[in-house]
Structures are given as structure tokens and as C-alpha cells.
Amino acid sequence: MSALNTTSSPTMRRSRFRLKRKNAMKSVTTRFRRLKTDMEEISKEQESIKEGQRQVRAKFEAIQEECERLREETNNIIQQSAMTQIRLGLMFNILKAREEGNFAKASKLTQLLRSV
């Protein structure tokens, strides 16, 4: 009867336990390696995202600077246009005063035009 009962001997049980333990360790090691690989990929993706954010930030700052430059240029054009309108108004009034024969007024407006 002991020949039939050899499969459940303590030595066989120990051997099966070691095999199960060894397989479990392999499984854990495999999962650990997979997790490590996944973490490395995620780290690379995060670095790529950070670089993309840096590039977007740099582009945004460049756009803001360009916007400020255009705003200043627009203000300069507005000021020049306003000065041109003032000069044209003075010239028109000078011509009108000369047509009316009011040379004193035309002279004053001419002096004013020169100072502007």
C-alpha cells in the first residue's frame, strides 16, 4: 500500500510546493518587468508631453510679443492719422480764410500749422 501512496509523501508535497513557489516567483518577476517597462514608457510619454508644453509656452510668448508690437504699431498709426487730420483741417481753414480775404487769420493758422 505504501507504493500506491507515494504521490502524497512529504517529499513530493515539498517538491510540488517548491514548484508552485518557483512558478509564482516567475510570475511576479514577469509582472514586475512588465510594470517596469510600462513605467519607462509612461515616463518617456510624460517627458514628451512636458517638451510639447514648453514648445507651446514658447510659441504663446512669441505670439504675445508680436501682439504687443502690433498694438504699439497700431497706436503709432492712429497718432499719425490724427496728426494728419489736424494738419488737413488747418490747411483747409487757411485756404478758406484766404478765399474770404482774411489774411490775418490765414497767417495765424499758417503759424499754427508750422508748429504742429
C-alpha positions as CSV (number, residue, x, y, z in Angstrom):
1,M,0.0,0.0,0.0
2,S,2.9,2.3,0.5
3,A,3.8,2.0,-3.2
4,L,0.4,3.4,-4.1
5,N,0.6,6.2,-1.6
6,T,4.0,7.7,-2.9
7,T,2.3,10.6,-4.6
8,S,1.3,12.1,-1.3
9,S,4.6,11.6,0.5
10,P,6.1,14.6,2.3
11,T,8.9,14.8,-0.2
12,M,6.6,15.0,-3.2
13,R,4.5,17.6,-1.4
14,R,7.6,19.7,-0.7
15,S,8.6,19.3,-4.3
16,R,5.2,20.5,-5.6
17,F,5.2,23.4,-3.1
18,R,8.7,24.4,-4.4
19,L,7.5,24.2,-8.0
20,K,4.4,26.3,-7.2
21,R,6.5,28.8,-5.4
22,K,9.0,28.9,-8.2
23,N,6.2,29.5,-10.7
24,A,4.7,32.2,-8.5
25,M,8.1,33.9,-8.3
26,K,8.5,33.8,-12.1
27,S,5.0,35.2,-12.5
28,V,5.8,38.0,-10.0
29,T,9.1,38.7,-11.8
30,T,7.5,38.8,-15.2
31,R,4.8,41.2,-13.9
32,F,7.5,43.3,-12.3
33,R,9.4,43.5,-15.5
34,R,6.3,44.4,-17.5
35,L,5.4,47.1,-14.9
36,K,8.9,48.5,-15.1
37,T,8.7,48.6,-18.9
38,D,5.3,50.3,-18.7
39,M,6.6,52.8,-16.2
40,E,9.6,53.6,-18.5
41,E,7.2,54.2,-21.4
42,I,4.9,56.4,-19.3
43,S,8.0,58.4,-18.2
44,K,9.0,58.9,-21.8
45,E,5.5,60.0,-22.7
46,Q,5.4,62.4,-19.8
47,E,8.7,63.9,-20.9
48,S,7.4,64.2,-24.4
49,I,4.3,66.0,-23.0
50,K,6.4,68.4,-21.0
51,E,8.5,69.2,-24.1
52,G,5.3,69.8,-26.0
53,Q,4.1,72.1,-23.2
54,R,7.4,74.0,-23.3
55,Q,7.1,74.5,-27.1
56,V,3.5,75.7,-26.8
57,R,4.5,78.1,-24.0
58,A,7.4,79.5,-26.1
59,K,5.0,79.9,-29.1
60,F,2.4,81.6,-26.9
61,E,5.0,84.0,-25.5
62,A,6.2,84.8,-29.1
63,I,2.6,85.5,-30.1
64,Q,2.1,87.7,-27.1
65,E,5.2,89.7,-28.0
66,E,4.1,90.0,-31.6
67,C,0.6,91.1,-30.4
68,E,2.2,93.8,-28.2
69,R,4.4,95.0,-31.1
70,L,1.4,95.2,-33.4
71,R,-0.6,97.1,-30.7
72,E,2.2,99.7,-30.4
73,E,2.4,100.0,-34.2
74,T,-1.4,100.4,-34.4
75,N,-1.2,103.2,-31.8
76,N,1.5,104.9,-33.7
77,I,-0.5,104.8,-36.9
78,I,-3.6,106.1,-35.0
79,Q,-1.5,109.1,-33.7
80,Q,0.0,109.8,-37.1
81,S,-3.5,109.7,-38.6
82,A,-4.8,112.1,-36.0
83,M,-2.0,114.5,-36.7
84,T,-2.6,114.3,-40.4
85,Q,-6.3,115.1,-39.8
86,I,-5.3,118.1,-37.7
87,R,-2.9,119.3,-40.5
88,L,-5.5,118.8,-43.2
89,G,-8.1,120.7,-41.1
90,L,-5.7,123.6,-40.6
91,M,-4.8,123.7,-44.4
92,F,-8.5,123.7,-45.3
93,N,-9.1,126.6,-42.8
94,I,-6.1,128.5,-44.3
95,L,-7.5,128.2,-47.8
96,K,-10.9,129.2,-46.6
97,A,-9.5,132.3,-44.8
98,R,-7.5,133.3,-48.0
99,E,-10.6,132.9,-50.1
100,E,-12.5,135.2,-47.7
101,G,-9.7,137.7,-47.8
102,N,-9.0,137.2,-44.1
103,F,-5.2,137.2,-44.4
104,A,-4.6,137.8,-40.6
105,K,-6.5,134.6,-39.8
106,A,-4.7,132.7,-42.6
107,S,-1.3,133.9,-41.2
108,K,-2.1,132.7,-37.7
109,L,-3.3,129.4,-39.0
110,T,-0.2,129.0,-41.1
111,Q,2.0,129.7,-38.0
112,L,-0.1,127.1,-36.1
113,L,0.4,124.6,-38.9
114,R,4.2,125.1,-38.8
115,S,4.2,124.4,-35.0
116,V,2.2,121.2,-35.4
